[in-house]
Amino acid sequence: MSQRWLPQRMISPLIDLSYMLMSLLFAAGFPRWYERLNAWHYRYQAEHYDGHVIAFGGTRYAQALESGLQALSVQPKRILDVNTGTGFVAQKLLALFPEAQIAATDLSHAMLAQAQRRFPQIEFARADTAKLPFADESFDLVTLHNGPPHLAEMNRVLRPNGQMLIAYTSGARVPRFVLRRWLRSAHQFGRVEWRCSGDGLWVLLTKSS
Ligand SMILES: C[S@@+](CC[C@H](N)C(=O)[O-])C[C@H]1O[C@@H](n2cnc3c(N)ncnc32)[C@H](O)[C@@H]1O
């Protein structure tokens, strides 16, 4: 989405709202048209994503994410970053947990190509977050930044007492009734903490043992 003709402050909360609504509406899996729309959108955006979206957001882009990362209590050995895009979160995780094994997945070939070129030391793979190609309980930490969460599937690959961190750049401005409904859906998987940070929001789920 172009930042030239619509102010980011208007677009970004709407995008985060759509992510939360999508996760409530498509709890059983994303429809095929969504996959095609996503592939089309990011094929054109991938090359400019870091320069336009991330750089344009400045420190605001990751304010909630950074705050959520500080709230983690796991010392993860295996980490999965879903909807990794160009690898923005995966490289932060690598810096924070240099000993951990990090896997990072995304639906868009174009975004993954950018990520793999920038961070060859991370293992990137194409996967739909609704159908992750990993065994049950195989990660200590699962992260998602700025994408529609597929909570049941992310929870499936998380080990008991493991943590799931979900953060949004503008989530703090999502209407409260949507947020409350979304948080209720997360509660079924474990203990949930959440906080607004600047314009953003993070949600930390610790899976029940
Ligand atoms: C807004 S970008 C965020 C990228 C990255 N997490 C970041 O914060 O910079 C959203 C990403 O989610 C990916 N995505 C959307 N739906 C997905 C799905 N069902 N499974 C995997 N990736 C998906 C898109 O291809 C895109 O790369």
The ligand as an SDF file (V2000), in Angstrom:
LIG
                    3D

 27 29  0  0  0  0  0  0  0  0999 V2000
    2.7790   -6.8780    6.8780 C   0  0  0  0  0  0  0  0  0  0  0  0
    3.8730   -8.1700    6.4280 S   0  0  0  0  0  0  0  0  0  0  0  0
    4.7880   -8.3410    7.9500 C   0  0  0  0  0  0  0  0  0  0  0  0
    6.1210   -9.0130    7.7550 C   0  0  0  0  0  0  0  0  0  0  0  0
    7.0000   -9.1110    8.9970 C   0  0  0  0  0  0  0  0  0  0  0  0
    6.4160   -9.9420   10.0170 N   0  0  0  0  0  0  0  0  0  0  0  0
    7.3200   -7.7440    9.5450 C   0  0  0  0  0  0  0  0  0  0  0  0
    6.8620   -7.4120   10.6340 O   0  0  0  0  0  0  0  0  0  0  0  0
    8.0420   -6.9720    8.8910 O   0  0  0  0  0  0  0  0  0  0  0  0
    2.7540   -9.5650    6.4810 C   0  0  0  0  0  0  0  0  0  0  0  0
    3.3560  -10.8490    5.9460 C   0  0  0  0  0  0  0  0  0  0  0  0
    2.4600  -11.9170    6.2720 O   0  0  0  0  0  0  0  0  0  0  0  0
    2.4990  -12.8460    5.2140 C   0  0  0  0  0  0  0  0  0  0  0  0
    1.2900  -13.6890    5.2890 N   0  0  0  0  0  0  0  0  0  0  0  0
    0.0130  -13.2820    5.1860 C   0  0  0  0  0  0  0  0  0  0  0  0
   -0.8180  -14.3230    5.3740 N   0  0  0  0  0  0  0  0  0  0  0  0
   -0.0420  -15.4020    5.6080 C   0  0  0  0  0  0  0  0  0  0  0  0
   -0.3150  -16.7700    5.8730 C   0  0  0  0  0  0  0  0  0  0  0  0
   -1.5750  -17.2470    5.9190 N   0  0  0  0  0  0  0  0  0  0  0  0
    0.7220  -17.6000    6.0830 N   0  0  0  0  0  0  0  0  0  0  0  0
    1.9960  -17.1360    6.0360 C   0  0  0  0  0  0  0  0  0  0  0  0
    2.3190  -15.8580    5.7820 N   0  0  0  0  0  0  0  0  0  0  0  0
    1.3150  -14.9970    5.5630 C   0  0  0  0  0  0  0  0  0  0  0  0
    2.5940  -11.9890    3.9780 C   0  0  0  0  0  0  0  0  0  0  0  0
    3.0680  -12.7230    2.8520 O   0  0  0  0  0  0  0  0  0  0  0  0
    3.5640  -10.8940    4.4460 C   0  0  0  0  0  0  0  0  0  0  0  0
    4.8940  -11.2280    4.1540 O   0  0  0  0  0  0  0  0  0  0  0  0
  1  2  1  0
  2  3  1  0
  2 10  1  0
  3  4  1  0
  4  5  1  0
  5  6  1  0
  5  7  1  0
  7  8  2  0
  7  9  1  0
 10 11  1  0
 11 12  1  0
 11 26  1  0
 12 13  1  0
 13 14  1  0
 13 24  1  0
 14 15  1  0
 14 23  1  0
 15 16  2  0
 16 17  1  0
 17 18  1  0
 17 23  2  0
 18 19  1  0
 18 20  2  0
 20 21  1  0
 21 22  2  0
 22 23  1  0
 24 25  1  0
 24 26  1  0
 26 27  1  0
M  CHG  2   2   1   9  -1
M  END
$$$$
